[in-house]
Amino acid sequence: MNKEKNAVRFEVEEFEKLKKILVKYNCALEVVVTHLNNLNTYYNAFEPVNPIEHIKKRIKSPESIAGKLKQRGLPITSEAADKNLHDIAGIRIICAYAKNIYEIVEIIRNQPDFTLVREKDYLNNPKESGYRSYHLIVEINLGRLFGDQICQVEIQLRTSAMDFWATLEHKVKYKYDGHMPDYLSKELQISAEQIHELDERMYHIHELVDEINEDLI
């Protein structure tokens, strides 16, 4: 309740401007989602195994945008949000195995309608907290209707186990307002390593099953 009372918000005029800006982020988000849904359909129709388990999308809420601007010491304006935040529109792709993530990343890199502007590999280079994921930021040209404006969309790729861990870490961070006790940080780091090992073992089992099936043909 205290956090809700202390939450930073946009002034009315800036909030109205932000609502218009969020329209273009929604449009950019739908462009990327359409491409990914087409990829999902292709895998289901033409490949024996679909590496994509599901796709989530979201637009940051005005409260979340305002909070991030404040955290970065930026003015709480629609212009500051549009210029400085790269994750207003976000997509999360959940893959069956960690190895599949690089396959999907390569496909996204080669999409002619996307311009890759940034990527971070937290799979091979996890954060100190234990966080693992693969982040891409792509730019979308919204076409003549929007005066050929460019809009950025963040794409995160992770396994189900990584997603569960990240969701739990976010909840713990929120509960302690970013100041997590050391013993909880340690527990999360240990859990992250165990999840990584589990992902590797599961993929190894998957490969063994494939080998057995090939021998039976």
TAZI-V831925 format. One record per run of one state. SS is the DSSP state (H for helix, E for strand, - for the rest). FROM is the first residue (numbers start at 0). TO is the last residue. If there is no record, write none. Layout:
SS/FROM/TO
SS/FROM/TO
//
This chain:
-/0/0
H/1/5
-/6/10
H/11/45
-/46/50
E/51/58
-/59/60
H/61/70
-/71/76
H/77/83
-/84/87
E/88/94
-/95/96
H/97/108
-/109/113
E/114/120
-/121/132
E/133/140
-/141/142
H/143/145
-/146/148
E/149/158
H/159/174
-/175/180
H/181/215
-/216/216
//
